[in-house]
Amino acid sequence: MKPKLIPLLYLFGAALLAPLAAAQSDSLSPVPAGEGWITLFDGKTLKGWHVSAKSGHSRTSKNTSGGKWEVVDGAITGSQDQPGNGGLIITDEKFRDFEVVIEMRNDFGPDSGLFLRSTEEGKAYQAMIDYHADGNLMGIYGEGLGGKPHLRNYSFTKAVTAIDAKPTGEPTVTLPVLPEAWASFWRHGQWNELRARIIGGDTPTVTTWINGVKFMEWTETTVRLPGPGGIALQVHGGGKPEDYAGKFVRYRAIRVKKLDPAP
């Protein structure tokens, strides 16, 4: 039997790419010039964003807050403002067909997410940022849509530096980075780039990338979320106190490119 060369290429490719990306991990990435890219976060204020407590993540009785969101060291920084109470921060502008790029440096523990076409109640196609044990990055989940879809091609182990190639659902992209290469490919404690694209009307196609590598692509078959919506960031409600106390999600260099509707 011939050896499988493609997985080895991914292994070596991740090891080669990681040092190049790490070299610029501590500096703010420049916003792409031209080509329709729009900056969504100015690095100083939350202008263009608002906090919503209408999702199910605001769990404290009679609570009207949606977690704590502020700008710290040039990043949108979120946390539970009270034990168990999270929420969303959403763009004022709504989008339909677009590509969004963010840089992320979250603590390992809080459950977060990048919401695409989000309503005020948090119904959205979510590019998962479940940065905790048994979670994953850039899988696709129907937030508030009956849990459909729920697609991932790996899960974190109890250690942030290790993953388990454990697919859920029917992803159309197999795991592009071998578990052995993950510790080099993903740089915990530094800034990493996450990217998602949604295009195609009421049954869209969602594609996700991590540090420039495609991780997931999936096309909807049922109308679950018609219409445009905001781009949102999440701090999950509930959870174990030790996973949230004194821990934060951090996002910066957020930009969007509006795309022509797919036929």
Buried (B, 14 or more C-beta within 10 A) or exposed (E): EEEEEEBEEBBEBBBEBBEEBBEEBEEEBEEEEEEEBBEBBEBEEBEBBBBBBBBBBBBBEEBEBBBBBEBEEBBBBBBBBBEBBBBBBBBEBBBBBBBBBBBBBBBBBBBBBBBBBBBBEBBBBBBBBBBBBEBBBBBBBBBBBEEEBBBBBBBBBEEBEEBEEBBBBEBEBEBBBBBEBBBBBBBBEEBBBBBBBBBBBEBBBBBBBBBEBEBBBBEBEEEBBEEEBBBBBBBBBBBEEEBBEEBBBBBBBBBBBBBEEEE
